[in-house]
């Protein structure tokens, strides 16, 4: 049975409404859920696995977000504005998601104030995660970025490669290796 457990206080009725519009999708490692240039029309809730969100900067991938079990992933800007995405979302490992179509979600918003509230809180949460990552890069030293991630997301530090981790915290792979093995 698939579940939606991102906000514990959500009523059973709202959970049922959401599950009724969700589509279960399985992705293999390296499958793309969103490609640069596509308009994002979905919100993904990770049941199992890991998704990474990145952009390409002159041939080099720059990681912006990693979402694991119990988290959401989407391109907020493209989803809200219905404009072509500048980002890619890719399964980093085999991943099962509950996929929510934005039009179906908007339909639920019109029917349920609780669902509308959930949507607003979820967008605020995703926005907050992006701001935290920006602060991580802009305000902390490379060593403190790594320590912060070790404390806040130890599962992520264990699950992704040094190359992906170094891109996510904005340092070279060599610097990250030195920080890990002083």
Secondary structure, 3 states (H helix, E strand, C coil): CCCCCCCCCCCHHHHHHHHHHCEEEEECCCCEEECCCCECCEEEEEEECEEEEEEEECCEEEEEEEEECCCEECCHHHHHHCCECCCEEEECCCEEEEEEEHHHHHHHHHHCHHHHHHHHHHHHHHHHHHHHHHHHHHHCCHHHHHHHHHHHCHHHHHHCCHHHHHHHCCCCHHHHHHHHCC
